[in-house]
Amino acid sequence: MAQNGGGKGWQTDIDTGSKVMPAAWGNLLDWLLQGPERAPSTQRDWAAENDLHEDSIRRIKRDPRFIREWDRRAAELNINPERVQSVVDALWQRASAGDTKAASLYLQYVEKFTPKRRLVVDDERAVAGMSDSELADALESEVVGLRAVS
């Protein structure tokens, strides 16, 4: 006989003073965090397998305490470097195959890690006051200097 999940069974951890969810709720959360590859694949099947009524699953998922823990654990899972890297790798593959949206997203991600350059022009002379030949000479010397660096 399936039982109601209810909100009872929360206990206080003696060491930390925080509330600890019932074991059945913890099992449900573990199952939910497995993602699409979880087994069984539906809430109804999970409820039957764990001797809970399927409506209880919906009530548990609406409980604020459960939601807080679900959000916390999902955030931990989603910032896992291996998961992030696999998404970046997939973006790069699609971008290199010509997907412009993937290329845009990949470049936005990579931009966070590229050093920012700042160009500071420290010239006391006003360009407006230079003659055409002085301006051409100044530009030519800058080009020669840039070619020497490259």
Helices and strands as residue ranges (DSSP letters): E 11-12, E 19-20, H 23-32, G 35-37, H 43-49, H 54-62, H 64-78, H 81-96, H 100-111, G 127-129, H 132-149
